[in-house]
């Protein structure tokens, strides 16, 4: 009887531990809906941008100018920047319309950029 009780108690403790571990796990991120557009043939994605030395230098200049800008949120400093044929494409969330505009302005002022496609979104503010 005593061994049966020990066995049942052990199983109950293991189940409780497993349940607690699952409760402490963060929810799984699911941005599938947001990424559906990347599957289109005409989608602008990182693997379709140029890898020439000049392209990489333009990308670096744009990134540097955005990161160096004081007052921008980390979201703004981390926007996705894609470059192809003189065109910079900006994607990702920022905290405000002002940041969206400022990031675009900074990209336009960099040498080698002929056009900017701004696909940045303004993130909803958490309450």
N, CA, C and O atoms as a GROMACS GRO file, in nm:
protein
  508
    1UNK      N    1   0.082  -0.119   0.000
    1UNK     CA    2   0.000   0.000   0.000
    1UNK      C    3   0.087   0.126   0.000
    1UNK      O    4   0.059   0.224  -0.068
    2UNK      N    5   0.195   0.118   0.081
    2UNK     CA    6   0.284   0.232   0.092
    2UNK      C    7   0.355   0.260  -0.040
    2UNK      O    8   0.369   0.377  -0.077
    3UNK      N    9   0.401   0.159  -0.112
    3UNK     CA   10   0.468   0.179  -0.240
    3UNK      C   11   0.373   0.232  -0.345
    3UNK      O   12   0.412   0.311  -0.431
    4UNK      N   13   0.246   0.188  -0.339
    4UNK     CA   14   0.147   0.237  -0.433
    4UNK      C   15   0.123   0.387  -0.409
    4UNK      O   16   0.112   0.464  -0.504
    5UNK      N   17   0.115   0.427  -0.284
    5UNK     CA   18   0.097   0.568  -0.250
    5UNK      C   19   0.218   0.650  -0.298
    5UNK      O   20   0.200   0.760  -0.351
    6UNK      N   21   0.338   0.598  -0.279
    6UNK     CA   22   0.459   0.668  -0.324
    6UNK      C   23   0.459   0.684  -0.476
    6UNK      O   24   0.497   0.789  -0.528
    7UNK      N   25   0.417   0.580  -0.545
    7UNK     CA   26   0.411   0.584  -0.690
    7UNK      C   27   0.310   0.689  -0.738
    7UNK      O   28   0.340   0.768  -0.828
    8UNK      N   29   0.191   0.690  -0.678
    8UNK     CA   30   0.086   0.786  -0.715
    8UNK      C   31   0.133   0.928  -0.684
    8UNK      O   32   0.113   1.019  -0.764
    9UNK      N   33   0.194   0.947  -0.569
    9UNK     CA   34   0.243   1.079  -0.529
    9UNK      C   35   0.352   1.126  -0.625
    9UNK      O   36   0.356   1.243  -0.662
   10UNK      N   37   0.438   1.036  -0.666
   10UNK     CA   38   0.546   1.071  -0.760
   10UNK      C   39   0.491   1.112  -0.895
   10UNK      O   40   0.538   1.209  -0.955
   11UNK      N   41   0.391   1.039  -0.943
   11UNK     CA   42   0.329   1.073  -1.072
   11UNK      C   43   0.259   1.207  -1.062
   11UNK      O   44   0.268   1.288  -1.154
   12UNK      N   45   0.190   1.232  -0.954
   12UNK     CA   46   0.119   1.359  -0.935
   12UNK      C   47   0.218   1.476  -0.932
   12UNK      O   48   0.193   1.582  -0.991
   13UNK      N   49   0.330   1.457  -0.864
   13UNK     CA   50   0.431   1.563  -0.858
   13UNK      C   51   0.491   1.590  -0.996
   13UNK      O   52   0.514   1.705  -1.033
   14UNK      N   53   0.516   1.486  -1.072
   14UNK     CA   54   0.571   1.502  -1.207
   14UNK      C   55   0.474   1.576  -1.297
   14UNK      O   56   0.514   1.662  -1.375
   15UNK      N   57   0.346   1.542  -1.287
   15UNK     CA   58   0.244   1.609  -1.369
   15UNK      C   59   0.233   1.755  -1.329
   15UNK      O   60   0.218   1.842  -1.415
   16UNK      N   61   0.240   1.782  -1.202
   16UNK     CA   62   0.231   1.920  -1.153
   16UNK      C   63   0.351   2.001  -1.203
   16UNK      O   64   0.335   2.115  -1.246
   17UNK      N   65   0.470   1.942  -1.198
   17UNK     CA   66   0.590   2.010  -1.246
   17UNK      C   67   0.581   2.040  -1.395
   17UNK      O   68   0.617   2.149  -1.440
   18UNK      N   69   0.532   1.943  -1.472
   18UNK     CA   70   0.518   1.962  -1.616
   18UNK      C   71   0.418   2.072  -1.647
   18UNK      O   72   0.441   2.154  -1.736
   19UNK      N   73   0.308   2.075  -1.573
   19UNK     CA   74   0.206   2.179  -1.593
   19UNK      C   75   0.262   2.316  -1.561
   19UNK      O   76   0.237   2.412  -1.634
   20UNK      N   77   0.338   2.327  -1.453
   20UNK     CA   78   0.399   2.455  -1.414
   20UNK      C   79   0.501   2.501  -1.518
   20UNK      O   80   0.510   2.620  -1.548
   21UNK      N   81   0.578   2.407  -1.573
   21UNK     CA   82   0.677   2.443  -1.674
   21UNK      C   83   0.608   2.497  -1.799
   21UNK      O   84   0.654   2.594  -1.858
   22UNK      N   85   0.498   2.436  -1.839
   22UNK     CA   86   0.424   2.484  -1.955
   22UNK      C   87   0.365   2.622  -1.929
   22UNK      O   88   0.361   2.705  -2.019
   23UNK      N   89   0.319   2.646  -1.808
   23UNK     CA   90   0.259   2.775  -1.775
   23UNK      C   91   0.363   2.886  -1.776
   23UNK      O   92   0.328   3.002  -1.800
   24UNK      N   93   0.489   2.854  -1.751
   24UNK     CA   94   0.595   2.955  -1.746
   24UNK      C   95   0.656   2.984  -1.883
   24UNK      O   96   0.732   3.080  -1.898
   25UNK      N   97   0.625   2.903  -1.982
   25UNK     CA   98   0.679   2.925  -2.116
   25UNK      C   99   0.611   3.045  -2.179
   25UNK      O  100   0.489   3.060  -2.167
   26UNK      N  101   0.688   3.132  -2.246
   26UNK     CA  102   0.624   3.245  -2.315
   26UNK      C  103   0.541   3.194  -2.432
   26UNK      O  104   0.570   3.088  -2.487
   27UNK      N  105   0.439   3.269  -2.470
   27UNK     CA  106   0.358   3.225  -2.585
   27UNK      C  107   0.443   3.223  -2.711
   27UNK      O  108   0.534   3.305  -2.728
   28UNK      N  109   0.414   3.131  -2.796
   28UNK     CA  110   0.488   3.121  -2.922
   28UNK      C  111   0.451   3.237  -3.014
   28UNK      O  112   0.334   3.271  -3.030
   29UNK      N  113   0.554   3.297  -3.072
   29UNK     CA  114   0.532   3.408  -3.165
   29UNK      C  115   0.470   3.353  -3.293
   29UNK      O  116   0.509   3.247  -3.341
   30UNK      N  117   0.376   3.425  -3.345
   30UNK     CA  118   0.314   3.384  -3.470
   30UNK      C  119   0.293   3.508  -3.557
   30UNK      O  120   0.195   3.581  -3.542
   31UNK      N  121   0.387   3.530  -3.646
   31UNK     CA  122   0.372   3.642  -3.738
   31UNK      C  123   0.353   3.590  -3.880
   31UNK      O  124   0.392   3.656  -3.977
   32UNK      N  125   0.292   3.473  -3.891
   32UNK     CA  126   0.269   3.411  -4.021
   32UNK      C  127   0.190   3.501  -4.115
   32UNK      O  128   0.221   3.512  -4.233
   33UNK      N  129   0.087   3.565  -4.060
   33UNK     CA  130   0.003   3.651  -4.144
   33UNK      C  131   0.084   3.767  -4.199
   33UNK      O  132   0.068   3.806  -4.314
   34UNK      N  133   0.172   3.821  -4.116
   34UNK     CA  134   0.254   3.934  -4.159
   34UNK      C  135   0.354   3.891  -4.265
   34UNK      O  136   0.387   3.969  -4.354
   35UNK      N  137   0.402   3.769  -4.256
   35UNK     CA  138   0.505   3.722  -4.348
   35UNK      C  139   0.450   3.661  -4.476
   35UNK      O  140   0.529   3.625  -4.565
   36UNK      N  141   0.319   3.648  -4.489
   36UNK     CA  142   0.261   3.590  -4.610
   36UNK      C  143   0.303   3.665  -4.736
   36UNK      O  144   0.326   3.604  -4.840
   37UNK      N  145   0.312   3.796  -4.726
   37UNK     CA  146   0.349   3.877  -4.841
   37UNK      C  147   0.486   3.844  -4.895
   37UNK      O  148   0.512   3.865  -5.014
   38UNK      N  149   0.576   3.794  -4.810
   38UNK     CA  150   0.711   3.760  -4.854
   38UNK      C  151   0.712   3.641  -4.949
   38UNK      O  152   0.812   3.618  -5.018
   39UNK      N  153   0.604   3.566  -4.954
   39UNK     CA  154   0.598   3.450  -5.042
   39UNK      C  155   0.562   3.485  -5.186
   39UNK      O  156   0.580   3.404  -5.277
   40UNK      N  157   0.510   3.606  -5.206
   40UNK     CA  158   0.475   3.648  -5.342
   40UNK      C  159   0.600   3.658  -5.427
   40UNK      O  160   0.708   3.689  -5.376
   41UNK      N  161   0.587   3.634  -5.555
   41UNK     CA  162   0.702   3.638  -5.646
   41UNK      C  163   0.763   3.777  -5.655
   41UNK      O  164   0.885   3.791  -5.668
   42UNK      N  165   0.680   3.881  -5.649
   42UNK     CA  166   0.730   4.018  -5.662
   42UNK      C  167   0.765   4.082  -5.527
   42UNK      O  168   0.792   4.202  -5.520
   43UNK      N  169   0.765   4.002  -5.421
   43UNK     CA  170   0.794   4.055  -5.287
   43UNK      C  171   0.939   4.102  -5.277
   43UNK      O  172   1.029   4.044  -5.338
   44UNK      N  173   0.958   4.207  -5.201
   44UNK     CA  174   1.092   4.260  -5.177
   44UNK      C  175   1.144   4.193  -5.050
   44UNK      O  176   1.094   4.218  -4.941
   45UNK      N  177   1.244   4.108  -5.067
   45UNK     CA  178   1.300   4.034  -4.953
   45UNK      C  179   1.452   4.043  -4.956
   45UNK      O  180   1.512   4.076  -5.059
   46UNK      N  181   1.514   4.012  -4.845
   46UNK     CA  182   1.659   4.027  -4.830
   46UNK      C  183   1.738   3.946  -4.933
   46UNK      O  184   1.841   3.992  -4.982
   47UNK      N  185   1.691   3.829  -4.966
   47UNK     CA  186   1.769   3.746  -5.060
   47UNK      C  187   1.766   3.799  -5.203
   47UNK      O  188   1.843   3.753  -5.288
   48UNK      N  189   1.678   3.894  -5.232
   48UNK     CA  190   1.669   3.951  -5.366
   48UNK      C  191   1.748   4.081  -5.381
   48UNK      O  192   1.752   4.138  -5.490
   49UNK      N  193   1.811   4.128  -5.273
   49UNK     CA  194   1.886   4.252  -5.284
   49UNK      C  195   2.027   4.226  -5.334
   49UNK      O  196   2.076   4.113  -5.328
   50UNK      N  197   2.091   4.331  -5.382
   50UNK     CA  198   2.226   4.318  -5.437
   50UNK      C  199   2.330   4.290  -5.331
   50UNK      O  200   2.316   4.333  -5.217
   51UNK      N  201   2.433   4.218  -5.369
   51UNK     CA  202   2.544   4.188  -5.280
   51UNK      C  203   2.673   4.253  -5.325
   51UNK      O  204   2.781   4.222  -5.273
   52UNK      N  205   2.664   4.342  -5.422
   52UNK     CA  206   2.784   4.409  -5.471
   52UNK      C  207   2.839   4.498  -5.361
   52UNK      O  208   2.765   4.545  -5.274
   53UNK      N  209   2.968   4.522  -5.364
   53UNK     CA  210   3.034   4.603  -5.263
   53UNK      C  211   2.967   4.740  -5.248
   53UNK      O  212   2.949   4.789  -5.137
   54UNK      N  213   2.931   4.802  -5.359
   54UNK     CA  214   2.865   4.932  -5.355
   54UNK      C  215   2.729   4.927  -5.287
   54UNK      O  216   2.693   5.018  -5.213
   55UNK      N  217   2.654   4.821  -5.312
   55UNK     CA  218   2.522   4.803  -5.249
   55UNK      C  219   2.536   4.790  -5.098
   55UNK      O  220   2.460   4.849  -5.022
   56UNK      N  221   2.635   4.714  -5.057
   56UNK     CA  222   2.658   4.693  -4.914
   56UNK      C  223   2.698   4.824  -4.847
   56UNK      O  224   2.658   4.851  -4.734
   57UNK      N  225   2.777   4.905  -4.916
   57UNK     CA  226   2.818   5.035  -4.860
   57UNK      C  227   2.698   5.128  -4.845
   57UNK      O  228   2.688   5.199  -4.745
   58UNK      N  229   2.609   5.128  -4.943
   58UNK     CA  230   2.489   5.212  -4.933
   58UNK      C  231   2.404   5.166  -4.814
   58UNK      O  232   2.359   5.248  -4.734
   59UNK      N  233   2.382   5.037  -4.802
   59UNK     CA  234   2.307   4.982  -4.689
   59UNK      C  235   2.370   5.024  -4.556
   59UNK      O  236   2.300   5.063  -4.463
   60UNK      N  237   2.502   5.014  -4.548
   60UNK     CA  238   2.572   5.050  -4.425
   60UNK      C  239   2.553   5.198  -4.393
   60UNK      O  240   2.534   5.235  -4.277
   61UNK      N  241   2.559   5.284  -4.495
   61UNK     CA  242   2.540   5.428  -4.472
   61UNK      C  243   2.401   5.458  -4.420
   61UNK      O  244   2.384   5.538  -4.327
   62UNK      N  245   2.300   5.393  -4.478
   62UNK     CA  246   2.163   5.415  -4.435
   62UNK      C  247   2.146   5.367  -4.291
   62UNK      O  248   2.092   5.440  -4.208
   63UNK      N  249   2.191   5.247  -4.261
   63UNK     CA  250   2.180   5.192  -4.125
   63UNK      C  251   2.251   5.283  -4.025
   63UNK      O  252   2.197   5.312  -3.918
   64UNK      N  253   2.372   5.326  -4.060
   64UNK     CA  254   2.450   5.413  -3.970
   64UNK      C  255   2.377   5.543  -3.940
   64UNK      O  256   2.375   5.589  -3.826
   65UNK      N  257   2.318   5.603  -4.043
   65UNK     CA  258   2.249   5.730  -4.022
   65UNK      C  259   2.125   5.714  -3.933
   65UNK      O  260   2.093   5.802  -3.854
   66UNK      N  261   2.057   5.602  -3.947
   66UNK     CA  262   1.938   5.576  -3.865
   66UNK      C  263   1.977   5.548  -3.720
   66UNK      O  264   1.918   5.602  -3.627
   67UNK      N  265   2.076   5.463  -3.702
   67UNK     CA  266   2.120   5.427  -3.566
   67UNK      C  267   2.178   5.548  -3.492
   67UNK      O  268   2.162   5.559  -3.371
   68UNK      N  269   2.245   5.637  -3.564
   68UNK     CA  270   2.308   5.753  -3.500
   68UNK      C  271   2.207   5.861  -3.461
   68UNK      O  272   2.240   5.950  -3.382
   69UNK      N  273   2.088   5.854  -3.515
   69UNK     CA  274   1.988   5.958  -3.488
   69UNK      C  275   1.937   5.949  -3.345
   69UNK      O  276   1.878   5.849  -3.305
   70UNK      N  277   1.962   6.053  -3.269
   70UNK     CA  278   1.915   6.057  -3.130
   70UNK      C  279   1.763   6.077  -3.128
   70UNK      O  280   1.707   6.145  -3.215
   71UNK      N  281   1.699   6.019  -3.032
   71UNK     CA  282   1.555   6.037  -3.017
   71UNK      C  283   1.470   5.932  -3.085
   71UNK      O  284   1.348   5.929  -3.064
   72UNK      N  285   1.529   5.846  -3.165
   72UNK     CA  286   1.453   5.738  -3.228
   72UNK      C  287   1.443   5.620  -3.132
   72UNK      O  288   1.538   5.592  -3.058
   73UNK      N  289   1.331   5.552  -3.134
   73UNK     CA  290   1.313   5.433  -3.050
   73UNK      C  291   1.397   5.318  -3.104
   73UNK      O  292   1.448   5.324  -3.216
   74UNK      N  293   1.410   5.214  -3.024
   74UNK     CA  294   1.482   5.094  -3.071
   74UNK      C  295   1.408   5.031  -3.188
   74UNK      O  296   1.471   4.974  -3.278
   75UNK      N  297   1.275   5.039  -3.188
   75UNK     CA  298   1.200   4.987  -3.303
   75UNK      C  299   1.243   5.058  -3.430
   75UNK      O  300   1.267   4.994  -3.533
   76UNK      N  301   1.253   5.191  -3.425
   76UNK     CA  302   1.291   5.268  -3.542
   76UNK      C  303   1.434   5.236  -3.586
   76UNK      O  304   1.462   5.226  -3.705
   77UNK      N  305   1.521   5.219  -3.490
   77UNK     CA  306   1.662   5.190  -3.522
   77UNK      C  307   1.680   5.049  -3.577
   77UNK      O  308   1.783   5.018  -3.635
   78UNK      N  309   1.579   4.964  -3.559
   78UNK     CA  310   1.588   4.825  -3.604
   78UNK      C  311   1.499   4.794  -3.724
   78UNK      O  312   1.472   4.677  -3.752
   79UNK      N  313   1.453   4.897  -3.796
   79UNK     CA  314   1.371   4.867  -3.914
   79UNK      C  315   1.453   4.786  -4.013
   79UNK      O  316   1.576   4.796  -4.018
   80UNK      N  317   1.384   4.706  -4.091
   80UNK     CA  318   1.450   4.627  -4.194
   80UNK      C  319   1.480   4.720  -4.312
   80UNK      O  320   1.392   4.793  -4.358
   81UNK      N  321   1.603   4.718  -4.359
   81UNK     CA  322   1.644   4.802  -4.471
   81UNK      C  323   1.688   4.710  -4.584
   81UNK      O  324   1.780   4.629  -4.569
   82UNK      N  325   1.622   4.723  -4.698
   82UNK     CA  326   1.657   4.644  -4.815
   82UNK      C  327   1.698   4.738  -4.927
   82UNK      O  328   1.642   4.847  -4.939
   83UNK      N  329   1.795   4.699  -5.007
   83UNK     CA  330   1.845   4.786  -5.114
   83UNK      C  331   1.858   4.707  -5.243
   83UNK      O  332   1.912   4.596  -5.245
   84UNK      N  333   1.806   4.765  -5.350
   84UNK     CA  334   1.818   4.702  -5.481
   84UNK      C  335   1.806   4.808  -5.589
   84UNK      O  336   1.704   4.876  -5.599
   85UNK      N  337   1.909   4.823  -5.667
   85UNK     CA  338   1.906   4.915  -5.781
   85UNK      C  339   1.882   5.061  -5.743
   85UNK      O  340   1.811   5.132  -5.815
   86UNK      N  341   1.938   5.105  -5.634
   86UNK     CA  342   1.921   5.244  -5.592
   86UNK      C  343   1.799   5.268  -5.506
   86UNK      O  344   1.782   5.377  -5.452
   87UNK      N  345   1.713   5.166  -5.494
   87UNK     CA  346   1.588   5.182  -5.418
   87UNK      C  347   1.604   5.118  -5.280
   87UNK      O  348   1.637   5.000  -5.268
   88UNK      N  349   1.578   5.198  -5.178
   88UNK     CA  350   1.578   5.149  -5.040
   88UNK      C  351   1.433   5.116  -5.005
   88UNK      O  352   1.343   5.196  -5.030
   89UNK      N  353   1.411   5.000  -4.947
   89UNK     CA  354   1.280   4.963  -4.895
   89UNK      C  355   1.293   4.951  -4.744
   89UNK      O  356   1.380   4.880  -4.693
   90UNK      N  357   1.206   5.020  -4.673
   90UNK     CA  358   1.204   5.018  -4.527
   90UNK      C  359   1.083   4.941  -4.480
   90UNK      O  360   0.972   4.965  -4.528
   91UNK      N  361   1.102   4.848  -4.387
   91UNK     CA  362   0.993   4.766  -4.334
   91UNK      C  363   1.007   4.752  -4.184
   91UNK      O  364   1.117   4.760  -4.130
   92UNK      N  365   0.894   4.730  -4.117
   92UNK     CA  366   0.896   4.704  -3.975
   92UNK      C  367   0.817   4.807  -3.897
   92UNK      O  368   0.773   4.907  -3.952
   93UNK      N  369   0.800   4.782  -3.767
   93UNK     CA  370   0.722   4.874  -3.684
   93UNK      C  371   0.808   4.984  -3.623
   93UNK      O  372   0.925   4.963  -3.592
   94UNK      N  373   0.749   5.102  -3.606
   94UNK     CA  374   0.808   5.212  -3.530
   94UNK      C  375   0.702   5.261  -3.432
   94UNK      O  376   0.587   5.218  -3.436
   95UNK      N  377   0.741   5.353  -3.344
   95UNK     CA  378   0.650   5.395  -3.237
   95UNK      C  379   0.557   5.509  -3.275
   95UNK      O  380   0.457   5.531  -3.206
   96UNK      N  381   0.586   5.582  -3.383
   96UNK     CA  382   0.500   5.696  -3.417
   96UNK      C  383   0.512   5.732  -3.564
   96UNK      O  384   0.603   5.687  -3.634
   97UNK      N  385   0.418   5.813  -3.611
   97UNK     CA  386   0.423   5.863  -3.749
   97UNK      C  387   0.546   5.951  -3.769
   97UNK      O  388   0.606   5.951  -3.877
   98UNK      N  389   0.584   6.025  -3.665
   98UNK     CA  390   0.703   6.111  -3.675
   98UNK      C  391   0.828   6.028  -3.698
   98UNK      O  392   0.914   6.065  -3.778
   99UNK      N  393   0.839   5.914  -3.629
   99UNK     CA  394   0.954   5.826  -3.650
   99UNK      C  395   0.953   5.767  -3.790
   99UNK      O  396   1.057   5.757  -3.854
  100UNK      N  397   0.837   5.729  -3.836
  100UNK     CA  398   0.824   5.674  -3.971
  100UNK      C  399   0.878   5.774  -4.074
  100UNK      O  400   0.955   5.738  -4.162
  101UNK      N  401   0.836   5.898  -4.061
  101UNK     CA  402   0.881   6.003  -4.153
  101UNK      C  403   1.030   6.030  -4.139
  101UNK      O  404   1.100   6.048  -4.239
  102UNK      N  405   1.079   6.034  -4.015
  102UNK     CA  406   1.221   6.066  -3.992
  102UNK      C  407   1.312   5.957  -4.048
  102UNK      O  408   1.415   5.988  -4.108
  103UNK      N  409   1.275   5.832  -4.031
  103UNK     CA  410   1.356   5.722  -4.086
  103UNK      C  411   1.362   5.732  -4.238
  103UNK      O  412   1.467   5.711  -4.298
  104UNK      N  413   1.250   5.764  -4.300
  104UNK     CA  414   1.247   5.781  -4.446
  104UNK      C  415   1.337   5.897  -4.488
  104UNK      O  416   1.414   5.884  -4.584
  105UNK      N  417   1.328   6.010  -4.417
  105UNK     CA  418   1.413   6.126  -4.448
  105UNK      C  419   1.560   6.089  -4.441
  105UNK      O  420   1.638   6.123  -4.530
  106UNK      N  421   1.599   6.020  -4.336
  106UNK     CA  422   1.739   5.981  -4.318
  106UNK      C  423   1.786   5.892  -4.433
  106UNK      O  424   1.897   5.909  -4.483
  107UNK      N  425   1.702   5.799  -4.475
  107UNK     CA  426   1.739   5.710  -4.586
  107UNK      C  427   1.756   5.788  -4.716
  107UNK      O  428   1.847   5.760  -4.794
  108UNK      N  429   1.669   5.886  -4.740
  108UNK     CA  430   1.675   5.964  -4.864
  108UNK      C  431   1.801   6.048  -4.875
  108UNK      O  432   1.846   6.077  -4.986
  109UNK      N  433   1.859   6.086  -4.763
  109UNK     CA  434   1.976   6.175  -4.766
  109UNK      C  435   2.107   6.100  -4.790
  109UNK      O  436   2.211   6.165  -4.806
  110UNK      N  437   2.106   5.969  -4.792
  110UNK     CA  438   2.230   5.893  -4.809
  110UNK      C  439   2.269   5.883  -4.956
  110UNK      O  440   2.184   5.862  -5.043
  111UNK      N  441   2.399   5.897  -4.982
  111UNK     CA  442   2.452   5.883  -5.118
  111UNK      C  443   2.423   5.743  -5.172
  111UNK      O  444   2.437   5.644  -5.100
  112UNK      N  445   2.382   5.736  -5.296
  112UNK     CA  446   2.354   5.609  -5.361
  112UNK      C  447   2.207   5.572  -5.359
  112UNK      O  448   2.166   5.479  -5.428
  113UNK      N  449   2.127   5.643  -5.281
  113UNK     CA  450   1.984   5.615  -5.273
  113UNK      C  451   1.911   5.706  -5.372
  113UNK      O  452   1.920   5.828  -5.364
  114UNK      N  453   1.840   5.644  -5.466
  114UNK     CA  454   1.766   5.722  -5.565
  114UNK      C  455   1.617   5.731  -5.532
  114UNK      O  456   1.547   5.821  -5.578
  115UNK      N  457   1.570   5.633  -5.452
  115UNK     CA  458   1.427   5.627  -5.418
  115UNK      C  459   1.411   5.551  -5.287
  115UNK      O  460   1.491   5.463  -5.256
  116UNK      N  461   1.307   5.585  -5.210
  116UNK     CA  462   1.277   5.514  -5.086
  116UNK      C  463   1.132   5.466  -5.090
  116UNK      O  464   1.040   5.544  -5.114
  117UNK      N  465   1.114   5.338  -5.068
  117UNK     CA  466   0.981   5.280  -5.054
  117UNK      C  467   0.960   5.257  -4.905
  117UNK      O  468   1.027   5.175  -4.843
  118UNK      N  469   0.865   5.331  -4.848
  118UNK     CA  470   0.843   5.325  -4.705
  118UNK      C  471   0.726   5.232  -4.674
  118UNK      O  472   0.610   5.267  -4.696
  119UNK      N  473   0.757   5.113  -4.623
  119UNK     CA  474   0.654   5.015  -4.585
  119UNK      C  475   0.651   5.000  -4.432
  119UNK      O  476   0.603   4.899  -4.380
  120UNK      N  477   0.702   5.099  -4.362
  120UNK     CA  478   0.705   5.098  -4.215
  120UNK      C  479   0.563   5.111  -4.162
  120UNK      O  480   0.480   5.184  -4.218
  121UNK      N  481   0.536   5.041  -4.054
  121UNK     CA  482   0.406   5.051  -3.987
  121UNK      C  483   0.425   5.115  -3.850
  121UNK      O  484   0.531   5.102  -3.788
  122UNK      N  485   0.322   5.184  -3.803
  122UNK     CA  486   0.326   5.242  -3.669
  122UNK      C  487   0.262   5.140  -3.575
  122UNK      O  488   0.147   5.100  -3.593
  123UNK      N  489   0.340   5.097  -3.475
  123UNK     CA  490   0.293   4.995  -3.381
  123UNK      C  491   0.185   5.050  -3.290
  123UNK      O  492   0.190   5.167  -3.250
  124UNK      N  493   0.089   4.966  -3.258
  124UNK     CA  494  -0.014   5.005  -3.160
  124UNK      C  495   0.051   5.022  -3.026
  124UNK      O  496   0.139   4.944  -2.988
  125UNK      N  497   0.009   5.123  -2.953
  125UNK     CA  498   0.065   5.147  -2.821
  125UNK      C  499  -0.004   5.056  -2.721
  125UNK      O  500  -0.126   5.042  -2.721
  126UNK      N  501   0.076   4.994  -2.635
  126UNK     CA  502   0.021   4.908  -2.530
  126UNK      C  503  -0.041   4.994  -2.422
  126UNK      O  504   0.014   5.098  -2.386
  127UNK      N  505  -0.154   4.951  -2.370
  127UNK     CA  506  -0.223   5.029  -2.267
  127UNK      C  507  -0.179   4.988  -2.131
  127UNK      O  508  -0.226   5.043  -2.031
   0.00000   0.00000   0.00000
